[in-house]
């Protein structure tokens, strides 16, 4: 008779007689929860609740209700973290095609399995872990001079246990941020490929510390004793509040593009106003020239006029008027577009990585019209 493919919980979670999914090959494991072993009432309550959730998860597993089983195992995991819960949860997430999370749980199960675990159970965990790792990228980050540095992948804090071993990420480009008190933050781009393990060994740069000038007693003259807060590391110093696990960390927004776009908009508006004033002057000049032609009782239409030079000058003035008017309209439209771009950038949700930008503006005029060329990069 073929047994259902399921790991068995440890003695801390259930007895073999009550929750054996594979009774013929099951092997009970030592109880890992320290709180329950020490007699703590709250710990025993969590352990009992985790036992019930684990059993319900096993029933959902047998019925192939993968989503229900995942939810129940996750609730049990939140109360008691044992290798068998992690192993079952990893298998369920394989069924749900959540391979990156599955790899994390299966790796935990493989690392924390007790010596009494049966070889076939270890082989099964390793099989599913290999299956998951073939579809995700694996990162091993070893900071040379700060082994306890905090790490964030794409703005999400990585759990300390995973930092010490392997990080599993989806294939593609990711942002890896490393930070530790007393060192400058380091941000790098890593490209992960499915089934490939990438080892990264960065070295953090210590922050420059300016030593205070020694003064005499009372703060006057040489030889003064250093303040207690300065002589005792960690005393009186503000503690850096670290984000909770899984929290998204927003990088600071760069306002350079907004400033550049606003400046370019102001330039465009100034150009438009200047061209408008010039266009108004040309319009007044054309009106005066037309009045002068009409006063001599002639016109500028075919057949040939009696005032050819005045008509030619009027045509040049009208052409200049059209050019200036078109240029003013282009400048106003460009200034408006730049304002919209600046506001859109300022209001847009912040991305995971921001780069500074540059904007170049160059007005151009010709007899056919005017334009404002804008080049922006960020």
VEXSEBA-934393 format. One record per atom (N, C-alpha, C): residue in one letter; y, x, z. Coordinates in steps of 0.2 Angstrom, whole numbers, padded with zeros to 4 digits, always signed. Example, Ala and Ser with C-alpha at 12.3 -4.5 7.8 and 13.67 -1.06 7.14 Angstrom:
<lofis>
A-0028+0066+0039A-0022+0062+0039A-0016+0066+0039S-0011+0064+0035S-0005+0068+0036S+0000+0064+0039
</lofis>
This chain:
<lofis>
X-0006+0004+0000X+0000+0000+0000X+0006+0004+0000X+0011+0003-0005X+0017+0007-0005X+0022+0005+0000X+0025+0010+0004X+0030+0008+0009X+0037+0008+0005X+0041+0004+0008X+0048+0003+0006X+0052+0010+0007X+0056+0012+0003X+0060+0018+0003X+0066+0018+0008X+0065+0020+0014X+0070+0019+0019X+0069+0024+0025X+0074+0027+0027X+0074+0032+0033X+0073+0027+0039X+0070+0030+0044X+0069+0027+0051X+0074+0029+0056X+0077+0025+0060X+0082+0027+0065X+0078+0031+0070X+0083+0034+0074X+0080+0038+0080X+0079+0034+0086X+0076+0037+0091X+0075+0033+0097X+0081+0030+0100X+0087+0034+0099X+0093+0031+0102X+0095+0025+0099X+0092+0023+0093X+0094+0017+0090X+0089+0011+0090X+0083+0013+0089X+0078+0008+0090X+0071+0011+0091X+0066+0007+0093X+0060+0009+0094X+0056+0008+0088X+0051+0012+0087X+0047+0011+0080X+0044+0004+0080X+0042+0001+0085X+0039-0006+0085X+0044-0011+0082X+0050-0010+0083X+0055-0016+0081X+0059-0015+0075X+0060-0009+0072X+0064-0008+0066X+0061-0003+0062X+0054-0003+0061X+0051+0002+0056X+0051-0001+0049X+0054+0002+0045X+0054+0000+0038X+0048+0003+0034X+0046+0009+0037X+0040+0013+0034X+0036+0014+0040X+0033+0010+0043X+0029+0011+0049X+0023+0016+0048X+0021+0017+0042X+0015+0021+0042X+0017+0028+0042X+0023+0030+0040X+0025+0037+0040X+0031+0038+0044X+0034+0033+0048X+0040+0034+0052X+0039+0039+0058X+0044+0042+0059X+0044+0047+0065X+0051+0046+0069X+0050+0044+0075X+0056+0043+0079X+0060+0050+0080X+0066+0050+0081X+0070+0056+0082X+0073+0056+0089X+0075+0061+0091X+0079+0062+0098X+0085+0058+0098X+0087+0055+0104X+0093+0051+0104X+0099+0056+0104X+0104+0055+0098X+0109+0060+0098X+0116+0057+0102X+0117+0051+0103X+0123+0049+0106X+0124+0052+0113X+0129+0056+0115X+0129+0059+0121X+0131+0054+0126X+0136+0049+0124X+0138+0044+0129X+0132+0040+0132X+0128+0038+0128X+0122+0034+0130X+0117+0039+0135X+0116+0045+0133X+0112+0049+0137X+0115+0051+0144X+0122+0051+0144X+0125+0052+0151X+0126+0046+0155X+0124+0040+0153X+0124+0034+0157X+0130+0031+0157X+0135+0033+0152X+0141+0029+0152X+0140+0022+0149X+0143+0017+0153X+0142+0010+0151X+0145+0009+0144X+0151+0011+0143X+0154+0010+0136X+0150+0013+0131X+0147+0019+0132X+0143+0022+0127X+0136+0018+0126X+0133+0016+0131X+0127+0012+0130X+0129+0005+0127X+0134+0002+0128X+0136-0004+0124X+0137-0002+0117X+0140+0003+0115X+0141+0005+0108X+0134+0007+0105X+0130+0010+0109X+0123+0012+0106X+0119+0005+0105X+0120+0000+0109X+0116-0006+0108X+0118-0010+0102X+0125-0010+0101X+0128-0013+0095X+0126-0010+0089X+0126-0003+0089X+0124+0001+0083X+0117+0000+0082X+0113-0001+0087X+0105-0003+0085X+0105-0009+0082X+0108-0014+0084X+0108-0021+0081X+0110-0021+0074X+0116-0017+0073X+0119-0017+0066X+0114-0013+0061X+0111-0008+0064X+0106-0004+0060X+0100-0008+0058X+0098-0012+0062X+0092-0016+0061X+0094-0021+0055X+0100-0024+0056X+0102-0029+0051X+0103-0026+0044X+0105-0019+0044X+0106-0016+0038X+0099-0014+0035X+0094-0013+0039X+0088-0012+0036X+0085-0018+0033X+0086-0024+0036X+0084-0030+0033X+0088-0031+0026X+0094-0030+0026X+0098-0031+0020X+0095-0026+0015X+0093-0020+0017X+0091-0015+0012X+0084-0017+0009X+0080-0020+0013X+0073-0022+0011X+0074-0028+0006X+0079-0032+0006X+0081-0037+0002X+0085-0035-0004X+0087-0029-0004X+0091-0026-0010X+0098-0029-0010X+0100-0031-0004X+0107-0033-0004X+0112-0027-0002X+0113-0023-0007X+0116-0016-0006X+0123-0017-0002X+0127-0021-0005X+0134-0022-0002X+0133-0024+0006X+0129-0028+0007X+0128-0030+0014X+0126-0025+0018X+0121-0021+0016X+0118-0015+0019X+0123-0010+0020X+0127-0009+0015X+0132-0004+0016X+0137-0005+0022X+0139-0012+0022X+0144-0014+0027X+0141-0013+0034X+0135-0015+0035X+0132-0015+0041X+0131-0008+0044X+0129-0003+0039X+0128+0004+0041X+0134+0007+0042X+0140+0005+0039X+0146+0008+0040X+0149+0006+0047X+0147+0000+0049X+0149-0002+0056X+0145+0001+0061X+0139+0003+0060X+0135+0006+0065X+0137+0014+0065X+0139+0016+0059X+0141+0023+0059X+0148+0024+0063X+0152+0019+0063X+0158+0019+0067X+0157+0020+0074X+0151+0017+0076X+0150+0017+0083X+0145+0024+0085X+0140+0025+0081X+0136+0031+0083X+0135+0035+0076X+0136+0041+0076X+0135+0045+0070X+0129+0049+0071X+0123+0047+0067X+0117+0050+0068X+0115+0051+0060X+0110+0056+0060X+0108+0058+0053X+0104+0052+0049X+0101+0048+0053X+0097+0043+0050X+0102+0037+0047X+0107+0036+0051X+0112+0031+0048X+0115+0034+0042X+0117+0040+0042X+0120+0044+0036X+0115+0044+0030X+0109+0045+0032X+0104+0045+0026X+0103+0039+0023X+0103+0033+0027X+0102+0027+0024X+0108+0024+0020X+0114+0026+0023X+0120+0024+0020X+0121+0028+0014X+0119+0034+0013X+0120+0038+0007X+0115+0035+0002X+0109+0033+0003X+0105+0030-0002X+0108+0023-0004X+0110+0019+0000X+0113+0013-0002X+0119+0014-0007X+0124+0019-0005X+0129+0020-0009X+0127+0023-0016X+0122+0026-0016X+0119+0028-0023X+0117+0022-0027X+0115+0017-0024X+0113+0011-0027X+0120+0008-0030X+0125+0008-0026X+0131+0005-0028X+0136+0010-0032X+0133+0015-0034X+0136+0020-0038X+0143+0023-0035X+0142+0024-0029X+0148+0027-0025X+0145+0034-0023X+0144+0038-0028X+0141+0045-0028X+0145+0050-0024X+0151+0050-0024X+0155+0055-0020X+0154+0054-0013X+0155+0047-0011X+0154+0046-0003X+0147+0047-0001X+0142+0045-0006X+0135+0046-0004X+0134+0053-0003X+0136+0058-0007X+0135+0065-0006X+0137+0067+0001X+0143+0065+0003X+0146+0067+0009X+0141+0065+0015X+0139+0058+0015X+0134+0056+0020X+0127+0059+0020X+0125+0060+0014X+0118+0064+0013X+0118+0071+0015X+0124+0074+0014X+0125+0081+0016X+0125+0082+0024X+0128+0077+0027X+0128+0076+0034X+0121+0075+0037X+0118+0071+0034X+0111+0069+0036X+0106+0076+0036X+0107+0079+0030X+0103+0085+0029X+0105+0091+0034X+0111+0091+0036X+0113+0096+0041X+0111+0095+0048X+0111+0088+0050X+0110+0086+0057X+0103+0084+0058X+0099+0084+0053X+0092+0081+0054X+0089+0086+0060X+0086+0083+0065X+0082+0086+0070X+0076+0090+0068X+0074+0095+0071X+0068+0099+0069X+0062+0094+0069X+0061+0089+0072X+0056+0084+0072X+0055+0080+0066X+0060+0080+0062X+0060+0076+0056X+0055+0078+0051X+0051+0073+0048X+0046+0075+0044X+0048+0078+0037X+0044+0082+0035X+0046+0086+0029X+0047+0081+0023X+0044+0076+0022X+0045+0071+0017X+0051+0067+0017X+0054+0066+0024X+0060+0064+0025X+0066+0068+0022X+0065+0075+0024X+0070+0080+0022X+0070+0080+0015X+0064+0080+0012X+0064+0081+0004X+0067+0075+0001X+0066+0069+0004X+0069+0063+0001X+0077+0063+0002X+0080+0066+0007X+0087+0066+0008X+0090+0071+0003X+0086+0077+0002X+0088+0082-0002X+0088+0080-0010X+0083+0076-0011X+0082+0073-0018X+0089+0069-0020X+0090+0064-0015X+0096+0060-0017X+0103+0064-0016X+0103+0069-0012X+0109+0073-0012X+0110+0077-0019X+0104+0080-0021X+0105+0083-0028X+0107+0078-0033X+0104+0072-0033X+0106+0067-0038X+0114+0065-0038X+0116+0065-0032X+0123+0064-0031X+0128+0069-0033X+0126+0076-0031X+0130+0081-0033X+0130+0083-0040X+0125+0080-0044X+0125+0081-0051X+0130+0077-0055X+0133+0073-0051X+0138+0068-0054X+0145+0069-0051X+0146+0074-0046X+0152+0075-0043X+0154+0083-0043X+0160+0085-0042X+0161+0092-0041X+0161+0094-0034X+0159+0100-0033X+0158+0102-0026X+0163+0108-0025X+0167+0108-0020X+0172+0113-0018X+0170+0116-0011X+0170+0123-0011X+0169+0126-0005X+0175+0130-0004X+0179+0128+0001X+0186+0131+0003X+0185+0135+0009X+0186+0142+0008X+0186+0147+0014X+0192+0150+0014X+0196+0148+0019X+0203+0151+0020X+0202+0158+0024X+0204+0164+0021X+0202+0170+0023X+0205+0171+0030X+0211+0169+0031X+0214+0171+0038X+0216+0165+0042X+0213+0159+0041X+0214+0153+0045X+0208+0149+0044X+0203+0150+0047X+0197+0146+0046X+0197+0139+0048X+0202+0138+0053X+0203+0131+0056X+0209+0127+0052X+0211+0130+0046X+0217+0126+0043X+0215+0119+0041X+0220+0115+0041X+0219+0108+0039X+0219+0108+0031X+0216+0103+0028X+0215+0103+0021X+0217+0095+0019X+0220+0094+0013X+0221+0088+0010X+0219+0088+0003X+0216+0084+0000X+0214+0083-0007X+0217+0077-0010X+0222+0078-0014X+0226+0073-0017X+0229+0069-0012X+0232+0072-0007X+0236+0069-0002X+0232+0066+0004X+0225+0066+0003X+0221+0063+0009X+0218+0068+0013X+0218+0067+0019X+0216+0072+0024X+0208+0073+0024X+0205+0079+0024X+0198+0080+0024X+0196+0081+0031X+0190+0077+0033X+0188+0078+0039X+0186+0085+0041X+0186+0087+0047X+0185+0094+0049X+0178+0096+0048X+0173+0091+0049X+0166+0093+0047X+0165+0095+0040X+0168+0091+0036X+0168+0093+0028X+0171+0099+0027X+0177+0101+0030X+0180+0107+0028X+0176+0113+0030X+0172+0113+0035X+0168+0118+0036X+0162+0119+0032X+0160+0114+0028X+0155+0115+0023X+0157+0114+0016X+0156+0108+0013X+0157+0107+0006X+0162+0100+0005X+0166+0100+0001X+0170+0094-0001X+0167+0092-0008X+0167+0085-0008X+0164+0082-0014X+0170+0078-0018X+0171+0079-0024X+0177+0076-0027X+0174+0074-0034X+0178+0069-0037X+0176+0066-0043X+0178+0072-0049X+0175+0072-0054X+0176+0077-0059X+0184+0076-0062X+0187+0082-0063X+0194+0081-0065X+0198+0086-0061X+0205+0085-0062X+0210+0089-0059X+0212+0086-0052X+0212+0090-0047X+0214+0088-0040X+0219+0093-0037X+0223+0090-0033X+0228+0094-0029X+0225+0096-0022X+0225+0102-0020X+0222+0104-0014X+0228+0107-0010X+0229+0105-0004X+0234+0107+0000X+0231+0110+0007X+0233+0116+0009X+0231+0119+0015X+0237+0121+0019X+0236+0119+0025X+0241+0120+0030X+0239+0122+0037X+0243+0126+0041X+0241+0127+0048X+0247+0130+0051X+0248+0128+0057X+0254+0130+0061X+0255+0138+0061X+0261+0140+0060X+0262+0147+0059X+0262+0150+0052X+0259+0146+0047X+0258+0148+0041X+0262+0144+0036X+0264+0147+0030X+0267+0143+0025X+0262+0138+0021X+0263+0132+0020X+0259+0128+0016X+0257+0131+0010X+0251+0130+0007X+0249+0132+0001X+0246+0126-0003X+0249+0125-0009X+0246+0119-0013X+0244+0122-0020X+0238+0120-0022X+0235+0123-0028X+0232+0117-0032X+0231+0119-0038X+0227+0114-0043X+0220+0117-0044X+0215+0112-0043X+0208+0114-0044X+0205+0109-0049X+0201+0111-0053X+0198+0107-0058X+0190+0107-0057X+0188+0101-0055X+0181+0100-0053X+0177+0098-0059X+0171+0100-0060X+0166+0098-0065X+0160+0095-0062X+0157+0090-0065X+0151+0087-0062X+0145+0092-0062X+0142+0093-0056X+0136+0097-0055X+0138+0104-0054X+0145+0106-0053X+0147+0113-0053X+0150+0114-0046X+0148+0119-0043X+0151+0121-0036X+0156+0126-0037X+0162+0125-0035X+0168+0130-0036X+0170+0132-0029X+0170+0139-0028X+0172+0142-0022X+0179+0144-0022X+0183+0142-0017X+0190+0144-0017X+0191+0148-0011X+0195+0154-0011X+0196+0158-0005X+0203+0160-0005X+0207+0155-0003X+0214+0157-0002X+0216+0161+0004X+0222+0163+0004X+0225+0167+0010X+0232+0164+0011X+0233+0162+0017X+0239+0159+0019X+0244+0164+0021X+0250+0163+0019X+0256+0168+0021X+0259+0166+0027X+0259+0171+0032X+0262+0169+0039X+0269+0168+0038X+0272+0163+0042X+0279+0162+0042X+0283+0167+0045X+0289+0169+0043X+0293+0174+0046X+0296+0171+0052X+0295+0176+0057X+0298+0174+0064X+0303+0179+0066X+0309+0176+0067X+0315+0180+0069X+0315+0181+0077X+0314+0187+0079X+0314+0188+0087X+0321+0187+0090X+0321+0184+0095X+0328+0183+0098X+0331+0189+0101X+0337+0190+0101X+0340+0197+0104X+0340+0197+0111X+0337+0202+0114X+0337+0203+0121X+0343+0204+0124X+0344+0200+0130X+0351+0200+0134X+0349+0201+0141X+0354+0203+0145X+0354+0204+0152X+0353+0198+0156X+0352+0199+0163X+0351+0193+0167X+0357+0188+0166X+0355+0182+0166X+0360+0176+0165X+0362+0176+0157X+0358+0179+0153X+0360+0179+0146X+0365+0183+0144X+0367+0188+0148X+0373+0193+0146X+0370+0200+0147X+0370+0203+0141X+0369+0210+0141X+0361+0211+0140X+0359+0218+0139X+0352+0219+0137X+0348+0218+0144X+0341+0217+0142X+0336+0217+0148X+0335+0210+0151X+0338+0205+0148X+0337+0198+0151X+0330+0196+0150X+0328+0192+0155X+0321+0189+0154X+0321+0184+0149X+0315+0184+0145X+0315+0179+0140X+0313+0172+0143X+0316+0166+0140X+0315+0160+0143X+0307+0158+0144X+0305+0154+0149X+0298+0153+0150X+0295+0150+0144X+0299+0145+0141X+0296+0142+0135X+0294+0147+0129X+0298+0152+0129X+0297+0157+0123X+0292+0161+0125X+0291+0163+0131X+0286+0168+0133X+0279+0165+0134X+0278+0158+0134X+0272+0155+0135X+0270+0151+0129X+0266+0153+0124X+0264+0150+0118X+0262+0143+0119X+0265+0138+0115X+0264+0131+0116X+0267+0127+0121X+0271+0131+0126X+0274+0127+0131X+0281+0125+0129X+0283+0119+0129X+0290+0117+0128X+0291+0116+0120X+0286+0118+0116X+0287+0118+0109X+0285+0111+0106X+0288+0108+0101X+0287+0102+0099X+0280+0102+0095X+0276+0098+0096X+0269+0098+0093X+0270+0094+0086X+0267+0097+0081X+0267+0094+0075X+0262+0088+0075X+0264+0082+0073X+0259+0077+0072X+0256+0077+0066X+0249+0077+0066X+0245+0078+0060X+0243+0071+0058X+0242+0069+0052X+0240+0063+0050X+0233+0061+0052X+0232+0055+0052X+0225+0053+0054X+0220+0054+0048X+0214+0054+0050X+0209+0055+0044X+0209+0050+0039X+0209+0052+0033X+0210+0047+0027X+0217+0044+0026X+0222+0047+0030X+0229+0045+0028X+0232+0048+0022X+0236+0044+0018X+0239+0047+0012X+0245+0051+0014X+0246+0057+0012X+0252+0060+0014X+0257+0061+0007X+0263+0058+0008X+0267+0058+0003X+0271+0065+0002X+0271+0067-0004X+0275+0073-0005X+0283+0072-0005X+0287+0076-0003X+0295+0074-0004X+0297+0073-0011X+0301+0068-0012X+0303+0067-0019X+0309+0072-0021X+0309+0074-0027X+0314+0079-0030X+0319+0074-0033X+0326+0075-0030X+0331+0071-0033X+0335+0075-0038X+0332+0080-0041X+0335+0084-0046X+0336+0080-0053X+0330+0076-0055X+0331+0072-0061X+0336+0067-0060X+0337+0064-0054X+0342+0058-0053X+0349+0061-0054X+0350+0067-0051X+0356+0070-0051X+0358+0072-0058X+0353+0075-0062X+0354+0077-0069X+0355+0071-0073X+0352+0065-0072X+0353+0059-0076X+0359+0056-0075X+0361+0056-0068X+0368+0053-0067X+0373+0057-0070X+0373+0064-0069X+0378+0068-0072X+0378+0067-0080X+0372+0067-0083X+0372+0065-0090X+0375+0059-0092X+0374+0054-0088X+0377+0047-0089X+0385+0047-0088X+0387+0051-0084X+0394+0052-0083X+0397+0055-0089X+0394+0060-0091X+0396+0064-0097X+0397+0059-0103X+0391+0055-0104X+0391+0050-0110X+0397+0045-0109X+0398+0043-0103X+0403+0038-0102X+0410+0041-0103X+0411+0047-0101X+0417+0051-0103X+0418+0051-0110X+0413+0053-0114X+0413+0054-0121X+0415+0047-0124X+0412+0042-0122X+0413+0035-0125X+0420+0033-0124X+0423+0035-0118X+0430+0033-0116X+0435+0037-0121X+0433+0043-0122X+0437+0047-0126X+0437+0045-0133X+0431+0043-0136X+0431+0041-0143X+0434+0034-0143X+0434+0030-0138X+0437+0024-0139X+0445+0024-0139X+0447+0029-0135X+0455+0030-0135X+0457+0033-0142X+0453+0037-0145X+0454+0040-0152X+0453+0035-0157X+0448+0030-0156X+0448+0025-0161X+0454+0020-0161X+0456+0019-0155X+0462+0014-0154X+0468+0018-0157X+0469+0024-0157X+0474+0028-0160X+0474+0027-0167X+0468+0028-0170X+0467+0028-0177X+0468+0021-0180X+0466+0016-0176X+0467+0009-0178X+0475+0007-0178X+0479+0010-0173X+0486+0009-0174X+0489+0012-0180X+0486+0018-0181X+0489+0022-0187X+0487+0019-0193X+0481+0016-0194X+0479+0012-0200X+0484+0006-0201X+0485+0002-0195X+0490-0003-0196X+0497-0001-0198X+0499+0004-0196X+0506+0006-0198X+0506+0008-0205X+0500+0012-0207X+0500+0014-0214X+0499+0007-0219X+0496+0002-0217X+0495-0004-0221X+0502-0007-0221X+0505-0008-0216X+0512-0011-0216X+0517-0007-0221X+0516-0001-0221X+0521+0003-0225X+0519+0002-0233X+0513+0001-0234X+0511-0001-0241X+0513-0008-0243X+0512-0012-0238X+0514-0019-0240X+0522-0020-0240X+0526-0016-0237X+0533-0016-0237X+0535-0014-0244X+0532-0010-0248X+0534-0008-0255X+0531-0013-0260X+0528-0018-0257X+0525-0024-0262X+0520-0021-0266X+0515-0018-0264X+0509-0015-0268X+0503-0016-0263X+0497-0014-0266X+0491-0015-0262X+0487-0009-0264X+0481-0009-0261X+0476-0003-0262X+0470-0006-0265X+0470-0011-0269X+0464-0014-0272X+0465-0012-0280X+0459-0012-0283X+0459-0011-0291X+0462-0017-0294X+0466-0016-0299X+0467-0010-0303X+0471-0005-0299X+0472+0001-0302X+0476+0006-0299X+0482+0004-0295X+0483+0006-0289X+0489+0004-0285X+0495+0008-0287X+0501+0006-0285X+0507+0009-0286X+0508+0014-0281X+0504+0015-0275X+0505+0020-0270X+0498+0023-0269X+0496+0027-0273X+0489+0030-0273X+0488+0035-0267X+0494+0039-0265X+0493+0043-0260X+0493+0040-0253X+0497+0034-0252X+0497+0031-0246X+0490+0027-0245X+0487+0025-0251X+0481+0021-0250X+0475+0026-0249X+0475+0032-0251X+0470+0037-0250X+0471+0039-0242X+0477+0040-0240X+0478+0041-0233X+0475+0036-0228X+0476+0029-0231X+0474+0024-0227X+0466+0023-0227X+0463+0025-0232X+0456+0025-0233X+0453+0030-0228X+0456+0036-0228X+0454+0042-0223X+0455+0039-0216X+0460+0036-0214X+0461+0034-0207X+0456+0028-0206X+0454+0024-0210X+0449+0019-0209X+0443+0022-0208X+0441+0027-0212X+0434+0030-0211X+0434+0034-0204X+0439+0037-0202X+0439+0040-0196X+0439+0035-0190X+0442+0029-0191X+0442+0024-0186X+0434+0022-0185X+0431+0021-0191X+0424+0019-0191X+0419+0024-0187X+0421+0030-0189X+0417+0036-0186X+0418+0036-0178X+0424+0035-0176X+0425+0036-0169X+0423+0029-0165X+0423+0024-0168X+0420+0018-0165X+0413+0018-0165X+0409+0020-0170X+0402+0021-0169X+0400+0026-0164X+0404+0032-0164X+0403+0037-0159X+0403+0034-0152X+0409+0030-0151X+0410+0027-0144X+0404+0022-0142X+0402+0018-0147X+0396+0014-0145X+0390+0017-0143X+0388+0023-0147X+0383+0027-0146X+0383+0030-0139X+0389+0032-0137X+0390+0036-0130X+0389+0031-0125X+0392+0025-0126X+0391+0019-0120X+0384+0018-0120X+0380+0017-0125X+0373+0015-0125X+0369+0020-0122X+0371+0027-0123X+0367+0032-0120X+0368+0033-0113X+0374+0032-0111X+0376+0032-0104X+0372+0026-0100X+0372+0020-0103X+0368+0015-0099X+0361+0016-0099X+0358+0019-0104X+0351+0021-0104X+0350+0026-0099X+0354+0031-0098X+0353+0036-0093X+0354+0034-0086X+0358+0029-0085X+0359+0026-0078X+0352+0022-0077X+0350+0018-0082X+0343+0015-0080X+0338+0019-0079X+0337+0025-0082X+0332+0030-0081X+0333+0033-0074X+0339+0034-0072X+0340+0037-0065X+0338+0032-0060X+0340+0026-0061X+0338+0021-0056X+0330+0020-0056X+0327+0020-0062X+0320+0019-0062X+0316+0024-0059X+0319+0030-0060X+0315+0036-0056X+0316+0036-0049X+0322+0034-0047X+0323+0034-0039X+0319+0028-0036X+0318+0022-0039X+0315+0017-0037X+0307+0017-0038X+0305+0021-0042X+0298+0022-0044X+0294+0025-0038X+0288+0022-0037X+0284+0025-0031X+0282+0032-0032X+0282+0036-0027X+0282+0043-0027X+0275+0045-0030X+0274+0050-0034X+0268+0053-0037X+0265+0058-0032X+0259+0060-0033X+0256+0065-0029X+0259+0072-0029X+0262+0073-0035X+0265+0080-0036X+0271+0079-0040X+0277+0082-0038X+0283+0081-0041X+0286+0087-0043X+0288+0088-0049X+0291+0094-0052X+0299+0093-0053X+0303+0098-0053X+0310+0097-0054X+0311+0097-0061X+0317+0094-0063X+0318+0093-0070X+0325+0096-0073X+0326+0095-0079X+0332+0098-0082X+0334+0093-0088X+0340+0092-0088X+0343+0087-0093X+0348+0091-0097X+0348+0090-0104X+0353+0093-0108X+0356+0088-0112X+0363+0087-0113X+0366+0082-0117X+0371+0086-0122X+0371+0084-0128X+0375+0086-0133X+0377+0081-0138X+0384+0079-0138X+0387+0074-0142X+0387+0077-0149X+0386+0073-0154X+0387+0075-0161X+0391+0069-0165X+0395+0071-0170X+0399+0067-0174X+0399+0069-0181X+0399+0064-0185X+0399+0065-0192X+0403+0059-0195X+0404+0060-0202X+0408+0054-0205X+0404+0048-0206X+0397+0049-0205X+0393+0043-0205X+0392+0039-0198X+0394+0043-0193X+0394+0040-0186X+0393+0045-0181X+0392+0043-0175X+0391+0048-0169X+0385+0047-0165X+0383+0052-0161X+0377+0051-0157X+0378+0056-0151X+0373+0055-0147X+0373+0059-0141X+0365+0061-0140X+0364+0067-0140X+0357+0070-0140X+0356+0071-0133X+0350+0069-0130X+0348+0070-0123X+0341+0073-0123X+0340+0079-0120X+0334+0082-0119X+0333+0082-0111X+0327+0079-0109X+0325+0079-0102X+0318+0081-0101X+0317+0086-0096X+0310+0088-0094X+0310+0088-0086X+0304+0085-0084X+0303+0086-0077X+0296+0084-0075
</lofis>
